[in-house]
Amino acid sequence: MPEETIPSLQYATPIQRPSGRIWASALILLGGLALVGFGGCFCIAIMMIVERTGFNGQPTTLPISSGDRILLIVFGALAAACFVTAIMLIYLGTKALLRIARS
C-alpha cells in the first residue's frame, strides 16, 4: 500500500506570541504600583512627624527640631521621587501592553 503524503499548507503557520514582552510589561506595571505604596509609606512618616504622634498613638507636645525638619525634607523628596517614577512606570507599562494587544 503506497504511503500518502499530506501536502503542507503555506498559510497555516503558527502565530508567534510575544509572551516574554507581556510578562515584562506586567511586571513594570506591578513595579509602578509598588512604588505608589512606598510613596504612601513616606507620606505616613511625614504625617507622623508633623502631628508629633508616636507609634502607640499618643501625641507629644515637643516642638519640631531641626533634625525633624531635615527628615521631613528627605521623606518628602523620597515620596515625590516614588510618585514620579511610579507615574512613568505605569505609563510605560500600559503603553507596552496596549502595543502588544494591538499587534
C-alpha positions in Angstrom: 0.0 0.0 0.0 1.6 3.3 -1.0 2.1 5.9 1.6 0.2 9.1 1.0 1.8 12.3 1.8 -0.3 15.2 3.1 0.6 18.4 1.4 1.5 21.2 3.8 -0.4 24.5 3.7 1.7 27.6 3.3 -0.7 29.8 5.1 -1.1 27.6 8.2 1.9 28.7 10.2 1.8 29.1 14.0 1.4 32.6 15.4 4.3 33.9 17.3 3.2 35.1 20.7 5.3 37.7 22.5 4.8 36.1 25.9 8.1 37.5 27.3 7.1 41.0 26.4 3.7 40.6 28.1 5.3 39.5 31.4 7.9 42.3 31.3 5.1 44.9 30.7 3.0 43.4 33.5 6.0 43.5 35.9 6.7 47.1 35.0 3.1 47.9 35.9 3.4 46.0 39.2 6.6 47.9 40.0 4.8 51.2 39.4 2.0 50.2 41.8 4.6 49.1 44.4 6.3 52.5 44.1 2.9 54.1 44.8 2.8 52.1 48.0 6.3 53.1 49.0 5.5 56.7 48.4 2.4 56.3 50.6 4.6 54.9 53.4 6.8 58.0 53.2 3.7 60.2 53.4 2.6 58.4 56.5 6.0 59.0 58.1 5.7 62.7 57.2 2.3 62.9 58.9 3.6 61.2 62.0 6.5 63.7 62.2 4.2 66.7 61.6 1.5 65.6 64.0 4.1 64.5 66.6 2.5 61.2 67.0 4.4 58.1 68.1 3.7 54.6 67.1 1.5 54.0 70.1 -0.8 56.9 69.1 0.0 59.3 71.9 0.8 62.8 70.8 3.8 64.7 72.2 4.0 68.5 72.8 7.6 68.9 71.8 8.4 71.4 69.0 9.7 70.2 65.7 13.5 70.1 65.9 16.0 70.9 63.1 16.6 67.1 62.7 12.9 66.6 62.2 12.8 69.3 59.6 15.6 67.6 57.7 13.8 64.3 57.9 10.7 65.9 56.6 12.6 67.2 53.6 14.2 63.8 52.9 10.9 61.9 53.3 9.2 64.5 51.1 11.8 64.1 48.4 11.7 60.3 48.6 7.9 60.3 48.3 8.0 62.7 45.3 10.6 60.5 43.6 8.5 57.4 44.2 5.4 59.0 42.8 7.1 60.5 39.8 8.8 57.2 39.0 5.6 55.3 39.5 3.8 57.5 37.0 6.5 56.9 34.5 6.5 53.1 35.0 2.7 52.9 34.9 2.6 54.9 31.7 5.4 52.8 30.0 3.9 49.5 31.1 0.4 50.4 29.9 1.8 51.7 26.6 3.7 48.5 26.1 0.7 46.3 26.9 -1.5 48.2 24.6 1.1 48.0 21.8 1.2 44.2 22.3 -2.6 44.0 22.4 -2.9 45.9 19.1 -0.4 43.8 17.2 
